[in-house]
Amino acid sequence: QVQLVESGGGLVQAGGSLRLSCAASGTIFNPNIMGWYRQAPGKQRELVATFASSGYTNYADSVKGRFTISRDNAKNTVYLQMNSLKPEDTAVYYCRIVVPGNTYWGQGTQVTVSS
């Protein structure tokens, strides 16, 4: 069993920055993909960025050049540095990890960007 604990959400003005963290506990098998998704009110959950254990990263077009995903394998932690935030980035951000045979989600952390 894997548990994910997110932190770092909050309220920020447009143009500001936030850094999200997600720590995974339990046995993490390779290969795996750690990543961030978000869900705005009335919208479907969407991919933000992922970071595979192979080193491959993937970003949604809407965040390319503004968000950076990174991971610390020794700590089983994935980060999301969010810069130049826009009101449309407002959402609940969820951490996800995919391991062989299972997918786990965090509880989510609210990010609110005011204009």
C-alpha positions in Angstrom: 0.0 0.0 0.0 1.2 3.5 -0.9 0.1 6.7 0.7 0.6 10.1 -0.7 0.6 13.3 1.3 0.5 16.6 -0.5 1.5 20.0 0.8 2.2 23.6 -0.4 -1.1 24.8 -1.7 -2.6 28.1 -0.9 -3.8 31.5 -2.1 -1.5 33.6 -4.3 -1.9 36.6 -6.6 -1.6 36.3 -10.3 2.0 36.3 -11.4 3.1 34.7 -8.1 4.6 31.3 -7.4 3.9 28.2 -5.3 5.7 25.0 -4.7 3.7 21.8 -4.2 5.2 18.7 -2.6 4.0 15.1 -2.5 5.6 12.5 -0.3 5.0 8.8 -0.9 5.2 6.3 1.9 5.3 2.5 1.5 7.2 0.4 -1.0 7.6 2.1 -4.3 8.4 -0.3 -7.1 10.0 0.5 -10.4 9.1 1.4 -13.0 6.8 4.1 -11.7 5.4 7.5 -12.7 4.8 10.3 -10.2 2.8 13.2 -11.3 0.3 16.0 -10.7 -3.2 16.4 -11.9 -5.7 19.2 -11.2 -9.4 19.6 -11.1 -11.2 23.0 -11.4 -14.8 23.4 -10.3 -17.2 22.0 -12.9 -14.3 20.5 -15.0 -12.7 17.1 -15.4 -9.5 16.2 -13.8 -6.6 16.9 -16.1 -2.9 16.1 -16.3 -0.5 18.9 -15.2 2.9 17.1 -15.3 4.4 13.7 -14.8 7.9 12.4 -14.0 8.7 8.8 -14.7 11.3 6.8 -12.9 13.1 6.5 -16.2 13.6 10.3 -16.1 11.0 11.1 -18.8 8.9 14.2 -18.0 5.6 15.3 -19.6 3.7 18.6 -19.3 0.4 19.9 -20.3 0.7 22.6 -22.9 -1.1 25.1 -20.7 1.7 24.9 -18.1 4.8 24.5 -20.3 7.4 27.1 -19.5 5.7 28.1 -16.2 5.7 24.9 -14.1 8.6 22.5 -13.4 8.2 19.0 -12.0 11.0 17.4 -10.1 11.5 14.4 -7.9 13.8 13.2 -5.1 13.9 9.4 -5.4 15.7 9.0 -2.1 12.8 10.7 -0.4 10.1 9.3 -2.7 8.9 12.9 -3.2 7.7 14.8 -6.2 7.6 18.5 -6.4 5.8 21.0 -8.7 7.2 24.5 -8.9 4.6 26.8 -10.3 5.6 30.2 -11.5 3.7 33.0 -13.3 0.5 31.6 -11.9 -2.8 32.6 -13.6 -6.3 32.7 -12.3 -7.1 29.8 -14.6 -4.6 27.7 -12.7 -7.0 27.7 -9.7 -7.9 24.1 -8.9 -7.4 21.3 -6.5 -4.1 19.7 -7.3 -3.7 15.9 -6.9 -0.6 13.9 -6.7 -0.7 10.5 -8.4 1.8 7.6 -8.5 1.5 4.7 -10.9 3.4 1.5 -9.9 3.2 -2.0 -11.4 -0.4 -3.1 -11.0 -1.7 -0.1 -9.0 -2.4 3.6 -9.1 -2.6 5.8 -6.0 -4.0 9.3 -5.5 -3.4 11.9 -2.8 -6.1 13.8 -1.1 -5.5 17.0 -3.0 -4.4 20.5 -2.1 -6.2 23.7 -3.1 -4.4 26.3 -5.2 -6.2 29.6 -5.6 -4.9 32.3 -7.9 -6.5 35.7 -7.5 -6.6 38.3 -10.3 
